[in-house]
Amino acid sequence: MTRTITADEFTATALAIEAEVAKFIVGQRELIRQTLITLLAGGNALLEGVPGLGKTMLVRSLAQAINCRFSRIQFTPDLMPADIVGTNIIVEDEEGRRRFQFEPGPIFANLVLADEINRATPKTQSAMLEAMQEHSVTVAKVTRPLPEPFFVLATQNPIEMEGTYPLPEAQLDRFFFKLDVAYPSVTELVEIADRTTGVEIPQPQPVADGEMIRAMQALARGVPIARHVTEAAARLVRATLPTDPDAPDIVRRYVSYGASPRGMQALILAGKIIALLDGRYNVALDDLKAAALPALRHRLILNFEAQAEGITPDHIIREIVDRVRVA
C-alpha cells in the first residue's frame, strides 16, 4: 500500500532533495528542478549537452538524496540488448545438476543513466522501450517487473554525431522531458573548481526513500486541475500541428509533425508538480507555460526549411505560448 502524505510534506521533501543535489551540482537550478519533476511524474528524461557538464553526477546525486539504487549504462555500438536487460545463464548446483538462472542486467535499478544512448544500434535502443513505458522487461518469454520507483535519464552528445544512431521519433516521444544542459558561467566554473578540487568533496545526504517518492508521485496525480486549464493545455498541443486551423504561421511554415497526446499528458502532470513545488494545490496557466519547452521540444519534427534557416523547436514553442489563446 502506498504511503499517504500531505501537500506540505511533498513540497518540503522536494525542496530538501533539490538542496541536497545542489550541494554537489553547481548552478543548474532549473535543470535540477526539471529532472526532479520528471522523476515525480514517473517519467523519463533525455539530457542533451556536451561532455563534462555533470550529467552523470546529477543522476548519482539524485539517487543518493532519495536513497535509491543507481546504475549507469555506457552505450556503445557493440552493446547488445542482453547487456542491458540481462540474460539466462547455466548454473550448476552442489549435486552437479544444471539449470537456467536469470542474471539481471543493469536496467534493474531505481535510477538508470543511459549514457550516450544514441551511440547504440537501434536494436539495443529498442531494449529500453519496454522498460521506459511498462517498467518491466521480457526475457525468454518471461516478463519481470523493474524496481519502483523507476527512472531513466538518457544523455546524448549534440556535437559528436559521427557513428551515432539518432533516436527514432517513437522513442523520443516516450521521454517525458528533454532537457538542455547549459554550459556554466565563469562564477559557476570557479565554484565547481572550489568544490571538486579541495580536500573534502561535498556529498548529498538521504532525505527521502523510494516509498516517499512513490507517495509523492501518487499525490501529484491527485492535484485538481480546472477544465479551462486542461483545455488550454489541449490548445497548446494542437497549435503544434501544422494542419490545425489555429496554428501560428511559424508552425505551418516550419513544422512537419507536431506533438502527440503524450505531450498533453506531460504538460498536465508537470503543471501539477510545479504547482505543488510552489506551495499550491491547483494548476495555473503559468504552470503549463513553464513546462512547455521541456515537454514539447523533442516532440516537434521540423522540416528542411527550418533546419536551413536555423529555426529551433524552442523558438517555435515560445511563439506558440505567446500567441495561442490559453485563457
PyMOL commands that set and color helices and strands:
alter all, ss='L'
color gray80, all
select helices_A, chain A and resi 7-22+29-40+55-65+81-85+117-119+122-134+169-172+186-196+210-221+227-238+249-254+261-277+285-299+304-308+313-323
alter helices_A, ss='H'
color red, helices_A
select strands_A, chain A and resi 45-48+70-74+86-92+98-104+111-115+136-139+142-145+151-156+177-180+255-257+301-302
alter strands_A, ss='S'
color yellow, strands_A
deselect
rebuild
show_as cartoon
